[in-house]
Amino acid sequence: MSPPNQRLQDSSLTERKPSFTTTSGRPVRRVYEPSDIAELDYERKVASPGRFPFTRGVHATGYRGRLWTMRMFAGFGSAEETNARFRYLLSQGNTGLSIAFDLPTLYGYDTDAAEAYGEFGKCGVGISSLQDMEILLQDLPLAEITTSMTINSPAAVIWAMYIAAAEKRGVPRRDLAGTLQNDILKEFTAQKEFIYPPEPSMRLVVDTIEFGSREMPRWNTISISGYHIREAGSTAAQELAFTLADGFEYVRKCQDRGLDIDEFAPRLSFFFNCHNDFFEEVAKFRAARRIWSREMKERFGARNERSLWMRFHTQTAGVSLTAQQPEVNLIRTTIQALAAVMGGTQSLHTNSMDEALALPSEKAARLALRTQQVIAAESGVANTVDPMGGSYFLEALTKETEEEAYRYFDKIEDMGGVIAAIENGYLQREIADASFRYQREIDTQDRTIVGVNDYLLDEPVEIPILQMDPQGEARQIERLNQLRRSRDGREAARTLTSLASACRDGKNVMPYLLDAVQAYCTLGEMCDVMREVFGVYQEDAVV
């Protein structure tokens, strides 16, 4: 009788396809055996949960100690509408808030700006002033929950509004807990919601990290985000490599400011995508922890164990959702959420089935939350830590993903770092090429997307679609005009002048932004001051 490996190579064993690959195009062998991980040093590369290099998780007890935070991303229309959605989600078992802002807010424009026309509340909530933020947060238990805010170029301004609103309600800034996305590098690479050029943009990020590390010990001052890189079309390994390379760049900039690594690193956090390929995603998360802990310890000299921890939020893959047969998105999201949990995420958002058609309806958002609750309460996967650790396939895939990430790190370093790789278009081209390959596989039916290029139905889509308050924008603009009329104009002008001086003089802008916010200066006014000092970035075409 032939040995097992010889039998596996027997050409008489027919298979469905000439080759098998992951979603990212990585070849997958027919079977994985002990020989595939024979050289794996368990203590050095894997180790027990809660031990360096944290491949199996940063906490020794995993979800036996505490479940992940169920943080549903929400935001649409006016501050009143989004506040109502937050209160509904909390009543249904949501354990953390996550605020989505509309496009004008993300670009630093007031609701009534010419550039904002037609975009109010369409992909998030419109926030133009402290007054709007106060309405958004009304009656929410800010001292008891954590809040994540997906905001980047105007992150410092929006954060100042959140801090000021909380303090007006008697919640000290030191007691606030949450996360500011604040990752500007991935904006230049993938999402494109930048305002200022890279260097002043990075300066603002370091300002927030410095301020938070000294005054807000429970706040994650940046969420270094691979999610948008993956949504733009990257592979899993590219998402991992480009995200961690961005993280290394932020660490360098903070050290250049004079911050001690252990002063700020424990509050760095990450944000990853979770796509359809179950094993590839779990391997990505495990490789991410291993790489980050090693680099923080050996390259950057971190001494505090918490500085070595990669803590991350996960969102299921929006780009995987289909307008065709939208109910099938429930199954996709379940698989992705399960992979995130098996990979050891600290918090999780599950996309709603209707998001390829509209912002989530109340029912769709509830079902998305229930997906997490069923995994937590009924599946049994939270009963042990890293339940897939030791799988020949998973350990080999983790190793391969890690090695590919390091090849990217070397290329980026050879170019002079992340900003240079952005400015010469390398990162953008890599993502575009990967996106083209994936779409071509769908178009040629080499990759099946259920309901899109196979298993089709010829029937209308019949699910409830969210309708926003048609008077919300008019109400918001009137409130904004009334604010400008009623505030102390002289005090508002003084704070904006002080902000401009701080920007020019290299001072940390956070105290000056807080003053301007408390004087009820608007988002657009503060961002315009910084536009005037820093300039506006124009991206060269990538070919």
One Martini backbone bead per residue (centre of mass of N, CA, C, O) as a GRO file, in nm:
protein
  543
    1MET     BB    1   0.096   0.036   0.022
    2SER     BB    2   0.074   0.357  -0.008
    3PRO     BB    3   0.155   0.635   0.098
    4PRO     BB    4  -0.036   0.904   0.165
    5ASN     BB    5   0.109   1.120  -0.015
    6GLN     BB    6   0.107   0.949  -0.270
    7ARG     BB    7  -0.198   0.919  -0.297
    8LEU     BB    8  -0.253   1.235  -0.319
    9GLN     BB    9  -0.088   1.243  -0.610
   10ASP     BB   10  -0.292   1.089  -0.759
   11SER     BB   11  -0.430   1.138  -1.078
   12SER     BB   12  -0.702   0.965  -1.029
   13LEU     BB   13  -0.784   1.204  -0.845
   14THR     BB   14  -1.053   1.377  -0.879
   15GLU     BB   15  -1.158   1.721  -0.935
   16ARG     BB   16  -1.353   2.003  -0.969
   17LYS     BB   17  -1.076   2.160  -0.999
   18PRO     BB   18  -0.761   2.261  -1.099
   19SER     BB   19  -0.793   2.480  -0.860
   20PHE     BB   20  -0.725   2.614  -0.526
   21THR     BB   21  -0.843   2.908  -0.349
   22THR     BB   22  -0.857   3.179  -0.199
   23THR     BB   23  -0.993   3.484  -0.207
   24SER     BB   24  -0.682   3.600  -0.255
   25GLY     BB   25  -0.527   3.351  -0.426
   26ARG     BB   26  -0.433   3.128  -0.246
   27PRO     BB   27  -0.308   2.832  -0.243
   28VAL     BB   28  -0.469   2.507  -0.196
   29ARG     BB   29  -0.430   2.218  -0.061
   30ARG     BB   30  -0.572   1.918  -0.014
   31VAL     BB   31  -0.371   1.864   0.233
   32TYR     BB   32  -0.279   1.875   0.581
   33GLU     BB   33   0.019   1.813   0.772
   34PRO     BB   34   0.271   1.781   0.995
   35SER     BB   35   0.492   1.872   0.781
   36ASP     BB   36   0.378   2.174   0.751
   37ILE     BB   37   0.470   2.218   1.087
   38ALA     BB   38   0.751   2.102   1.180
   39GLU     BB   39   0.906   2.402   1.225
   40LEU     BB   40   0.722   2.482   1.454
   41ASP     BB   41   0.760   2.697   1.724
   42TYR     BB   42   0.555   2.715   1.976
   43GLU     BB   43   0.678   2.916   2.187
   44ARG     BB   44   0.767   3.139   1.967
   45LYS     BB   45   0.492   3.140   1.758
   46VAL     BB   46   0.248   3.077   1.967
   47ALA     BB   47   0.153   2.979   2.232
   48SER     BB   48  -0.026   3.074   2.481
   49PRO     BB   49  -0.269   3.234   2.592
   50GLY     BB   50  -0.134   3.546   2.698
   51ARG     BB   51   0.134   3.496   2.527
   52PHE     BB   52   0.409   3.542   2.386
   53PRO     BB   53   0.293   3.651   2.065
   54PHE     BB   54  -0.035   3.623   2.073
   55THR     BB   55  -0.165   3.430   1.860
   56ARG     BB   56  -0.408   3.318   2.071
   57GLY     BB   57  -0.410   3.580   2.241
   58VAL     BB   58  -0.420   3.832   2.499
   59HIS     BB   59  -0.609   3.638   2.664
   60ALA     BB   60  -0.621   3.360   2.864
   61THR     BB   61  -0.961   3.347   2.869
   62GLY     BB   62  -1.096   3.502   2.670
   63TYR     BB   63  -1.448   3.451   2.656
   64ARG     BB   64  -1.465   3.344   2.953
   65GLY     BB   65  -1.434   3.634   3.073
   66ARG     BB   66  -1.515   3.800   2.794
   67LEU     BB   67  -1.695   3.927   2.570
   68TRP     BB   68  -1.744   4.079   2.307
   69THR     BB   69  -1.817   4.371   2.162
   70MET     BB   70  -2.137   4.486   2.058
   71ARG     BB   71  -2.077   4.708   1.777
   72MET     BB   72  -2.302   4.897   1.620
   73PHE     BB   73  -2.316   5.057   1.329
   74ALA     BB   74  -2.436   5.404   1.329
   75GLY     BB   75  -2.601   5.635   1.093
   76PHE     BB   76  -2.848   5.896   1.023
   77GLY     BB   77  -2.919   6.189   0.940
   78SER     BB   78  -3.005   6.304   1.221
   79ALA     BB   79  -2.942   6.322   1.551
   80GLU     BB   80  -3.219   6.216   1.638
   81GLU     BB   81  -3.227   5.951   1.472
   82THR     BB   82  -2.964   5.825   1.585
   83ASN     BB   83  -3.040   5.826   1.880
   84ALA     BB   84  -3.276   5.630   1.847
   85ARG     BB   85  -3.107   5.393   1.742
   86PHE     BB   86  -2.923   5.361   1.988
   87ARG     BB   87  -3.147   5.303   2.194
   88TYR     BB   88  -3.244   5.049   2.053
   89LEU     BB   89  -2.982   4.882   2.058
   90LEU     BB   90  -2.951   4.881   2.366
   91SER     BB   91  -3.229   4.734   2.415
   92GLN     BB   92  -3.105   4.470   2.234
   93GLY     BB   93  -2.779   4.438   2.347
   94ASN     BB   94  -2.594   4.648   2.304
   95THR     BB   95  -2.236   4.724   2.419
   96GLY     BB   96  -2.184   4.951   2.191
   97LEU     BB   97  -2.081   5.234   2.018
   98SER     BB   98  -2.115   5.348   1.659
   99ILE     BB   99  -2.022   5.622   1.456
  100ALA     BB  100  -2.174   5.753   1.172
  101PHE     BB  101  -2.080   5.975   0.916
  102ASP     BB  102  -2.120   6.196   0.694
  103LEU     BB  103  -1.964   6.330   0.427
  104PRO     BB  104  -1.935   6.624   0.517
  105THR     BB  105  -1.809   6.555   0.791
  106LEU     BB  106  -1.562   6.392   0.679
  107TYR     BB  107  -1.476   6.679   0.516
  108GLY     BB  108  -1.543   6.942   0.697
  109TYR     BB  109  -1.858   7.018   0.662
  110ASP     BB  110  -2.128   7.185   0.665
  111THR     BB  111  -2.455   7.134   0.590
  112ASP     BB  112  -2.470   7.436   0.431
  113ALA     BB  113  -2.271   7.372   0.232
  114ALA     BB  114  -2.215   7.344  -0.098
  115GLU     BB  115  -2.060   7.062  -0.079
  116ALA     BB  116  -2.324   6.921   0.081
  117TYR     BB  117  -2.515   6.888  -0.135
  118GLY     BB  118  -2.720   6.594  -0.107
  119GLU     BB  119  -2.556   6.448   0.172
  120PHE     BB  120  -2.743   6.438   0.402
  121GLY     BB  121  -2.745   6.146   0.595
  122LYS     BB  122  -2.669   5.897   0.391
  123CYS     BB  123  -2.389   5.765   0.560
  124GLY     BB  124  -2.482   5.939   0.812
  125VAL     BB  125  -2.434   6.171   1.046
  126GLY     BB  126  -2.496   6.512   1.097
  127ILE     BB  127  -2.216   6.725   1.211
  128SER     BB  128  -2.158   7.087   1.308
  129SER     BB  129  -2.183   7.079   1.633
  130LEU     BB  130  -2.223   7.068   1.966
  131GLN     BB  131  -2.528   7.063   1.951
  132ASP     BB  132  -2.548   6.802   1.786
  133MET     BB  133  -2.394   6.622   1.988
  134GLU     BB  134  -2.592   6.653   2.222
  135ILE     BB  135  -2.826   6.516   2.074
  136LEU     BB  136  -2.691   6.245   2.001
  137LEU     BB  137  -2.622   6.188   2.333
  138GLN     BB  138  -2.889   6.179   2.451
  139ASP     BB  139  -2.935   5.956   2.721
  140LEU     BB  140  -2.659   5.837   2.713
  141PRO     BB  141  -2.426   5.612   2.883
  142LEU     BB  142  -2.113   5.735   2.884
  143ALA     BB  143  -1.997   5.600   3.163
  144GLU     BB  144  -2.077   5.279   3.061
  145ILE     BB  145  -1.975   5.314   2.769
  146THR     BB  146  -1.853   5.264   2.448
  147THR     BB  147  -1.710   5.478   2.183
  148SER     BB  148  -1.719   5.487   1.833
  149MET     BB  149  -1.539   5.683   1.570
  150THR     BB  150  -1.580   5.745   1.221
  151ILE     BB  151  -1.298   5.946   1.194
  152ASN     BB  152  -1.038   6.160   1.046
  153SER     BB  153  -0.960   6.445   0.951
  154PRO     BB  154  -1.185   6.559   1.185
  155ALA     BB  155  -1.123   6.410   1.457
  156ALA     BB  156  -1.041   6.631   1.662
  157VAL     BB  157  -1.309   6.786   1.648
  158ILE     BB  158  -1.515   6.562   1.718
  159TRP     BB  159  -1.382   6.486   1.985
  160ALA     BB  160  -1.421   6.760   2.121
  161MET     BB  161  -1.729   6.742   2.115
  162TYR     BB  162  -1.759   6.490   2.289
  163ILE     BB  163  -1.614   6.593   2.540
  164ALA     BB  164  -1.791   6.846   2.586
  165ALA     BB  165  -2.064   6.700   2.612
  166ALA     BB  166  -1.987   6.526   2.855
  167GLU     BB  167  -1.899   6.757   3.051
  168LYS     BB  168  -2.180   6.897   3.055
  169ARG     BB  169  -2.291   6.616   3.201
  170GLY     BB  170  -2.047   6.530   3.417
  171VAL     BB  171  -1.824   6.379   3.240
  172PRO     BB  172  -1.519   6.305   3.264
  173ARG     BB  173  -1.264   6.249   3.048
  174ARG     BB  174  -1.125   6.013   3.218
  175ASP     BB  175  -1.407   5.831   3.192
  176LEU     BB  176  -1.377   5.795   2.902
  177ALA     BB  177  -1.473   5.546   2.650
  178GLY     BB  178  -1.294   5.457   2.342
  179THR     BB  179  -1.283   5.535   1.978
  180LEU     BB  180  -1.063   5.669   1.733
  181GLN     BB  181  -0.985   5.633   1.431
  182ASN     BB  182  -0.764   5.845   1.294
  183ASP     BB  183  -0.673   5.711   1.001
  184ILE     BB  184  -0.505   5.869   0.744
  185LEU     BB  185  -0.342   5.672   0.565
  186LYS     BB  186  -0.588   5.504   0.452
  187GLU     BB  187  -0.705   5.741   0.294
  188PHE     BB  188  -0.478   5.765   0.081
  189THR     BB  189  -0.503   5.459  -0.010
  190ALA     BB  190  -0.849   5.413  -0.012
  191GLN     BB  191  -1.092   5.627   0.080
  192LYS     BB  192  -1.033   5.959   0.030
  193GLU     BB  193  -1.090   6.132   0.319
  194PHE     BB  194  -0.920   6.391   0.273
  195ILE     BB  195  -0.754   6.717   0.326
  196TYR     BB  196  -0.468   6.716   0.412
  197PRO     BB  197  -0.164   6.669   0.404
  198PRO     BB  198   0.028   6.426   0.537
  199GLU     BB  199   0.195   6.577   0.755
  200PRO     BB  200  -0.031   6.742   0.903
  201SER     BB  201  -0.205   6.493   0.949
  202MET     BB  202  -0.003   6.351   1.136
  203ARG     BB  203   0.013   6.571   1.348
  204LEU     BB  204  -0.284   6.542   1.444
  205VAL     BB  205  -0.260   6.254   1.542
  206VAL     BB  206  -0.040   6.305   1.756
  207ASP     BB  207  -0.201   6.505   1.921
  208THR     BB  208  -0.418   6.300   2.014
  209ILE     BB  209  -0.231   6.093   2.144
  210GLU     BB  210  -0.105   6.283   2.349
  211PHE     BB  211  -0.362   6.377   2.489
  212GLY     BB  212  -0.481   6.096   2.565
  213SER     BB  213  -0.234   5.978   2.729
  214ARG     BB  214  -0.272   6.226   2.955
  215GLU     BB  215  -0.620   6.259   2.981
  216MET     BB  216  -0.732   5.957   2.842
  217PRO     BB  217  -0.683   5.638   2.956
  218ARG     BB  218  -0.960   5.495   2.809
  219TRP     BB  219  -0.861   5.590   2.523
  220ASN     BB  220  -0.859   5.525   2.180
  221THR     BB  221  -0.675   5.736   1.958
  222ILE     BB  222  -0.660   5.481   1.756
  223SER     BB  223  -0.772   5.309   1.446
  224ILE     BB  224  -0.609   5.087   1.267
  225SER     BB  225  -0.715   5.047   0.918
  226GLY     BB  226  -0.810   4.772   0.704
  227TYR     BB  227  -1.099   4.776   0.601
  228HIS     BB  228  -1.073   4.980   0.353
  229ILE     BB  229  -0.860   4.822   0.202
  230ARG     BB  230  -1.044   4.577   0.151
  231GLU     BB  231  -1.283   4.731   0.017
  232ALA     BB  232  -1.086   4.819  -0.230
  233GLY     BB  233  -0.946   4.502  -0.295
  234SER     BB  234  -0.773   4.354  -0.120
  235THR     BB  235  -0.598   4.140   0.034
  236ALA     BB  236  -0.530   3.997   0.326
  237ALA     BB  237  -0.221   4.057   0.328
  238GLN     BB  238  -0.246   4.356   0.253
  239GLU     BB  239  -0.412   4.445   0.486
  240LEU     BB  240  -0.207   4.366   0.698
  241ALA     BB  241   0.050   4.514   0.595
  242PHE     BB  242  -0.062   4.809   0.561
  243THR     BB  243  -0.163   4.843   0.848
  244LEU     BB  244   0.103   4.789   1.004
  245ALA     BB  245   0.269   5.003   0.860
  246ASP     BB  246   0.102   5.233   0.969
  247GLY     BB  247   0.156   5.174   1.266
  248PHE     BB  248   0.462   5.220   1.257
  249GLU     BB  249   0.440   5.520   1.171
  250TYR     BB  250   0.299   5.624   1.425
  251VAL     BB  251   0.516   5.542   1.624
  252ARG     BB  252   0.742   5.714   1.508
  253LYS     BB  253   0.601   5.991   1.538
  254CYS     BB  254   0.573   5.975   1.847
  255GLN     BB  255   0.876   5.948   1.906
  256ASP     BB  256   0.954   6.217   1.768
  257ARG     BB  257   0.789   6.384   1.989
  258GLY     BB  258   0.878   6.216   2.276
  259LEU     BB  259   0.730   5.961   2.319
  260ASP     BB  260   0.672   5.695   2.502
  261ILE     BB  261   0.582   5.388   2.414
  262ASP     BB  262   0.432   5.323   2.704
  263GLU     BB  263   0.238   5.577   2.689
  264PHE     BB  264   0.066   5.490   2.403
  265ALA     BB  265   0.046   5.185   2.301
  266PRO     BB  266  -0.194   5.066   2.484
  267ARG     BB  267  -0.407   5.262   2.294
  268LEU     BB  268  -0.377   5.101   2.053
  269SER     BB  269  -0.574   5.021   1.763
  270PHE     BB  270  -0.783   4.802   1.558
  271PHE     BB  271  -0.922   4.745   1.210
  272PHE     BB  272  -1.105   4.482   1.060
  273ASN     BB  273  -1.176   4.267   0.817
  274CYS     BB  274  -1.437   4.015   0.720
  275HIS     BB  275  -1.449   3.771   0.506
  276ASN     BB  276  -1.539   3.465   0.348
  277ASP     BB  277  -1.266   3.326   0.422
  278PHE     BB  278  -1.234   3.168   0.701
  279PHE     BB  279  -0.931   3.078   0.734
  280GLU     BB  280  -0.791   3.335   0.630
  281GLU     BB  281  -0.898   3.522   0.855
  282VAL     BB  282  -0.790   3.379   1.103
  283ALA     BB  283  -0.493   3.392   1.016
  284LYS     BB  284  -0.470   3.701   1.007
  285PHE     BB  285  -0.520   3.757   1.309
  286ARG     BB  286  -0.284   3.587   1.417
  287ALA     BB  287  -0.057   3.729   1.260
  288ALA     BB  288  -0.100   4.013   1.369
  289ARG     BB  289  -0.022   3.962   1.664
  290ARG     BB  290   0.261   3.852   1.612
  291ILE     BB  291   0.386   4.092   1.468
  292TRP     BB  292   0.328   4.325   1.663
  293SER     BB  293   0.470   4.219   1.916
  294ARG     BB  294   0.751   4.192   1.793
  295GLU     BB  295   0.794   4.486   1.693
  296MET     BB  296   0.747   4.632   1.962
  297LYS     BB  297   0.983   4.487   2.108
  298GLU     BB  298   1.233   4.482   1.889
  299ARG     BB  299   1.205   4.771   1.741
  300PHE     BB  300   1.063   4.976   1.981
  301GLY     BB  301   1.104   4.885   2.297
  302ALA     BB  302   0.888   4.756   2.452
  303ARG     BB  303   0.787   4.673   2.804
  304ASN     BB  304   0.496   4.671   2.811
  305GLU     BB  305   0.270   4.431   2.755
  306ARG     BB  306   0.035   4.615   2.642
  307SER     BB  307   0.211   4.716   2.396
  308LEU     BB  308   0.184   4.417   2.249
  309TRP     BB  309  -0.107   4.447   2.204
  310MET     BB  310  -0.359   4.338   1.983
  311ARG     BB  311  -0.641   4.535   1.945
  312PHE     BB  312  -0.965   4.451   1.786
  313HIS     BB  313  -1.184   4.537   1.539
  314THR     BB  314  -1.475   4.406   1.361
  315GLN     BB  315  -1.596   4.388   1.020
  316THR     BB  316  -1.791   4.296   0.803
  317ALA     BB  317  -1.817   4.263   0.454
  318GLY     BB  318  -1.953   4.496   0.255
  319VAL     BB  319  -1.844   4.400  -0.033
  320SER     BB  320  -2.010   4.113  -0.012
  321LEU     BB  321  -2.266   4.241  -0.061
  322THR     BB  322  -2.597   4.192  -0.205
  323ALA     BB  323  -2.876   4.288  -0.391
  324GLN     BB  324  -2.907   4.008  -0.448
  325GLN     BB  325  -3.056   3.827  -0.238
  326PRO     BB  326  -3.024   3.967   0.061
  327GLU     BB  327  -3.069   3.725   0.263
  328VAL     BB  328  -2.786   3.593   0.209
  329ASN     BB  329  -2.625   3.795   0.391
  330LEU     BB  330  -2.672   3.646   0.656
  331ILE     BB  331  -2.476   3.414   0.594
  332ARG     BB  332  -2.221   3.570   0.540
  333THR     BB  333  -2.212   3.717   0.815
  334THR     BB  334  -2.192   3.466   0.991
  335ILE     BB  335  -1.923   3.360   0.888
  336GLN     BB  336  -1.760   3.618   0.948
  337ALA     BB  337  -1.821   3.638   1.251
  338LEU     BB  338  -1.702   3.364   1.326
  339ALA     BB  339  -1.414   3.428   1.235
  340ALA     BB  340  -1.366   3.664   1.430
  341VAL     BB  341  -1.400   3.495   1.686
  342MET     BB  342  -1.183   3.275   1.616
  343GLY     BB  343  -0.963   3.525   1.599
  344GLY     BB  344  -1.013   3.730   1.862
  345THR     BB  345  -1.199   3.958   1.894
  346GLN     BB  346  -1.308   4.251   2.082
  347SER     BB  347  -1.496   4.353   1.844
  348LEU     BB  348  -1.834   4.376   1.672
  349HIS     BB  349  -1.964   4.408   1.340
  350THR     BB  350  -2.276   4.349   1.174
  351ASN     BB  351  -2.409   4.335   0.887
  352SER     BB  352  -2.674   4.410   0.689
  353MET     BB  353  -2.879   4.281   0.440
  354ASP     BB  354  -2.954   4.593   0.310
  355GLU     BB  355  -2.672   4.756   0.234
  356ALA     BB  356  -2.692   4.739  -0.091
  357LEU     BB  357  -2.959   4.945  -0.080
  358ALA     BB  358  -2.933   5.061   0.224
  359LEU     BB  359  -2.987   5.160   0.508
  360PRO     BB  360  -3.059   5.019   0.791
  361SER     BB  361  -3.301   4.868   0.924
  362GLU     BB  362  -3.426   4.775   1.216
  363LYS     BB  363  -3.452   4.473   1.153
  364ALA     BB  364  -3.172   4.426   1.025
  365ALA     BB  365  -3.008   4.518   1.273
  366ARG     BB  366  -3.121   4.307   1.467
  367LEU     BB  367  -3.024   4.054   1.312
  368ALA     BB  368  -2.724   4.125   1.325
  369LEU     BB  369  -2.710   4.113   1.634
  370ARG     BB  370  -2.821   3.822   1.668
  371THR     BB  371  -2.584   3.681   1.542
  372GLN     BB  372  -2.392   3.731   1.780
  373GLN     BB  373  -2.569   3.610   2.007
  374VAL     BB  374  -2.571   3.320   1.899
  375ILE     BB  375  -2.271   3.272   1.901
  376ALA     BB  376  -2.235   3.329   2.209
  377ALA     BB  377  -2.487   3.134   2.329
  378GLU     BB  378  -2.497   2.861   2.110
  379SER     BB  379  -2.219   2.749   1.967
  380GLY     BB  380  -1.946   2.722   2.176
  381VAL     BB  381  -1.686   2.901   2.078
  382ALA     BB  382  -1.650   3.061   2.375
  383ASN     BB  383  -1.529   2.818   2.568
  384THR     BB  384  -1.257   2.852   2.408
  385VAL     BB  385  -0.929   2.912   2.315
  386ASP     BB  386  -0.842   2.885   2.013
  387PRO     BB  387  -0.989   2.617   1.872
  388MET     BB  388  -0.793   2.606   1.594
  389GLY     BB  389  -0.545   2.550   1.718
  390GLY     BB  390  -0.325   2.320   1.535
  391SER     BB  391  -0.404   2.334   1.264
  392TYR     BB  392  -0.242   2.267   0.988
  393PHE     BB  393  -0.372   2.476   0.805
  394LEU     BB  394  -0.376   2.727   0.989
  395GLU     BB  395  -0.072   2.741   1.058
  396ALA     BB  396   0.026   2.761   0.766
  397LEU     BB  397  -0.140   3.018   0.693
  398THR     BB  398  -0.022   3.203   0.905
  399LYS     BB  399   0.268   3.187   0.803
  400GLU     BB  400   0.220   3.285   0.509
  401THR     BB  401   0.098   3.561   0.584
  402GLU     BB  402   0.338   3.668   0.738
  403GLU     BB  403   0.550   3.649   0.507
  404GLU     BB  404   0.403   3.842   0.312
  405ALA     BB  405   0.407   4.089   0.491
  406TYR     BB  406   0.721   4.115   0.503
  407ARG     BB  407   0.758   4.168   0.204
  408TYR     BB  408   0.609   4.439   0.216
  409PHE     BB  409   0.779   4.584   0.425
  410ASP     BB  410   1.038   4.587   0.256
  411LYS     BB  411   0.930   4.755   0.019
  412ILE     BB  412   0.846   5.004   0.182
  413GLU     BB  413   1.123   5.067   0.302
  414ASP     BB  414   1.274   5.099   0.025
  415MET     BB  415   1.088   5.366  -0.040
  416GLY     BB  416   1.066   5.527   0.264
  417GLY     BB  417   0.777   5.442   0.329
  418VAL     BB  418   0.447   5.508   0.339
  419ILE     BB  419   0.433   5.791   0.214
  420ALA     BB  420   0.600   5.719  -0.033
  421ALA     BB  421   0.408   5.483  -0.127
  422ILE     BB  422   0.175   5.676  -0.176
  423GLU     BB  423   0.304   5.898  -0.365
  424ASN     BB  424   0.388   5.660  -0.587
  425GLY     BB  425   0.131   5.436  -0.583
  426TYR     BB  426   0.181   5.147  -0.477
  427LEU     BB  427  -0.060   5.073  -0.292
  428GLN     BB  428  -0.284   5.135  -0.498
  429ARG     BB  429  -0.194   4.928  -0.716
  430GLU     BB  430  -0.214   4.671  -0.549
  431ILE     BB  431  -0.516   4.694  -0.496
  432ALA     BB  432  -0.617   4.717  -0.790
  433ASP     BB  433  -0.508   4.444  -0.886
  434ALA     BB  434  -0.668   4.268  -0.687
  435SER     BB  435  -0.950   4.367  -0.770
  436PHE     BB  436  -0.934   4.277  -1.065
  437ARG     BB  437  -0.896   3.977  -1.020
  438TYR     BB  438  -1.158   3.922  -0.864
  439GLN     BB  439  -1.359   4.029  -1.080
  440ARG     BB  440  -1.271   3.839  -1.306
  441GLU     BB  441  -1.356   3.576  -1.164
  442ILE     BB  442  -1.655   3.649  -1.167
  443ASP     BB  443  -1.698   3.705  -1.473
  444THR     BB  444  -1.579   3.398  -1.545
  445GLN     BB  445  -1.672   3.193  -1.308
  446ASP     BB  446  -1.428   3.113  -1.108
  447ARG     BB  447  -1.624   3.268  -0.908
  448THR     BB  448  -1.873   3.225  -0.673
  449ILE     BB  449  -2.179   3.423  -0.647
  450VAL     BB  450  -2.453   3.408  -0.486
  451GLY     BB  451  -2.695   3.553  -0.708
  452VAL     BB  452  -2.496   3.669  -0.944
  453ASN     BB  453  -2.344   3.401  -1.116
  454ASP     BB  454  -2.542   3.214  -0.945
  455TYR     BB  455  -2.836   3.118  -0.843
  456LEU     BB  456  -3.074   3.257  -0.982
  457LEU     BB  457  -3.330   3.519  -0.969
  458ASP     BB  458  -3.664   3.620  -1.106
  459GLU     BB  459  -3.718   3.860  -0.869
  460PRO     BB  460  -3.819   4.075  -0.654
  461VAL     BB  461  -3.730   4.289  -0.409
  462GLU     BB  462  -3.858   4.224  -0.056
  463ILE     BB  463  -3.769   4.480   0.154
  464PRO     BB  464  -3.723   4.691   0.389
  465ILE     BB  465  -3.681   5.051   0.372
  466LEU     BB  466  -3.524   5.315   0.475
  467GLN     BB  467  -3.664   5.619   0.610
  468MET     BB  468  -3.612   5.946   0.618
  469ASP     BB  469  -3.643   6.252   0.734
  470PRO     BB  470  -3.735   6.510   0.518
  471GLN     BB  471  -3.684   6.749   0.754
  472GLY     BB  472  -3.392   6.722   0.870
  473GLU     BB  473  -3.221   6.927   0.708
  474ALA     BB  474  -3.383   7.185   0.765
  475ARG     BB  475  -3.351   7.167   1.073
  476GLN     BB  476  -3.043   7.176   1.079
  477ILE     BB  477  -3.001   7.452   0.937
  478GLU     BB  478  -3.163   7.623   1.133
  479ARG     BB  479  -2.996   7.554   1.382
  480LEU     BB  480  -2.729   7.668   1.269
  481ASN     BB  481  -2.823   7.961   1.228
  482GLN     BB  482  -2.907   8.011   1.522
  483LEU     BB  483  -2.629   7.966   1.644
  484ARG     BB  484  -2.482   8.202   1.501
  485ARG     BB  485  -2.671   8.422   1.630
  486SER     BB  486  -2.642   8.337   1.958
  487ARG     BB  487  -2.363   8.350   1.985
  488ASP     BB  488  -2.040   8.452   2.068
  489GLY     BB  489  -1.870   8.600   1.823
  490ARG     BB  490  -1.611   8.699   1.960
  491GLU     BB  491  -1.528   8.428   2.090
  492ALA     BB  492  -1.518   8.262   1.833
  493ALA     BB  493  -1.297   8.430   1.691
  494ARG     BB  494  -1.078   8.395   1.904
  495THR     BB  495  -1.051   8.081   1.887
  496LEU     BB  496  -0.973   8.074   1.584
  497THR     BB  497  -0.715   8.238   1.612
  498SER     BB  498  -0.576   8.046   1.813
  499LEU     BB  499  -0.579   7.800   1.630
  500ALA     BB  500  -0.403   7.912   1.405
  501SER     BB  501  -0.152   7.959   1.581
  502ALA     BB  502  -0.114   7.663   1.669
  503CYS     BB  503  -0.070   7.551   1.385
  504ARG     BB  504   0.183   7.730   1.317
  505ASP     BB  505   0.348   7.662   1.608
  506GLY     BB  506   0.313   7.342   1.688
  507LYS     BB  507   0.081   7.294   1.863
  508ASN     BB  508  -0.144   7.147   2.041
  509VAL     BB  509  -0.484   7.150   1.931
  510MET     BB  510  -0.689   7.048   2.145
  511PRO     BB  511  -0.735   7.292   2.340
  512TYR     BB  512  -0.834   7.481   2.102
  513LEU     BB  513  -1.073   7.310   2.012
  514LEU     BB  514  -1.227   7.313   2.277
  515ASP     BB  515  -1.272   7.615   2.282
  516ALA     BB  516  -1.425   7.634   2.010
  517VAL     BB  517  -1.653   7.439   2.075
  518GLN     BB  518  -1.755   7.596   2.335
  519ALA     BB  519  -1.813   7.851   2.130
  520TYR     BB  520  -1.968   7.726   1.876
  521CYS     BB  521  -1.810   7.632   1.663
  522THR     BB  522  -1.777   7.496   1.359
  523LEU     BB  523  -1.657   7.258   1.168
  524GLY     BB  524  -1.597   7.435   0.917
  525GLU     BB  525  -1.439   7.660   1.062
  526MET     BB  526  -1.208   7.481   1.175
  527CYS     BB  527  -1.122   7.348   0.904
  528ASP     BB  528  -1.061   7.615   0.757
  529VAL     BB  529  -0.824   7.698   0.927
  530MET     BB  530  -0.654   7.444   0.846
  531ARG     BB  531  -0.660   7.489   0.545
  532GLU     BB  532  -0.506   7.758   0.551
  533VAL     BB  533  -0.243   7.642   0.690
  534PHE     BB  534  -0.202   7.343   0.542
  535GLY     BB  535  -0.389   7.280   0.325
  536VAL     BB  536  -0.480   7.098   0.022
  537TYR     BB  537  -0.509   6.782  -0.102
  538GLN     BB  538  -0.372   6.650  -0.413
  539GLU     BB  539  -0.407   6.379  -0.605
  540ASP     BB  540  -0.243   6.177  -0.797
  541ALA     BB  541  -0.256   5.986  -1.053
  542VAL     BB  542  -0.294   5.637  -1.093
  543VAL     BB  543  -0.109   5.408  -1.338
   0.00000   0.00000   0.00000
